[in-house]
């Protein structure tokens, strides 16, 4: 994770070279370019499911705060760190405007 924080008004979309499959509530994300395979736990998978290019990081954070119990600021920081980690691995893209997602290959 980097020390910077992604702005909460950024739109988040899944990368176009990424495939995902969910098994027993856990998402497995495969980047076809880097051959990187990520396994997300149930919370990470829930966040992943919210990423559609139409929601900002703030909107995703608000949905998570309604779904999970905990301190709102801590949840927000955790989501920022999580999205930053996915961004650093080129699994998601960020934009100041809504992002029209490409159809990803789903196995």
Secondary structure by P-SEA (a helix, b strand, c coil): cccccccccbbbbccccbbbbbcccbbbbbcccccbbbbbcaaaaaaaaaccccccaaaaaaaaaacccccaaaaaaaaaaaaaaaaaacccccccccccccccccc
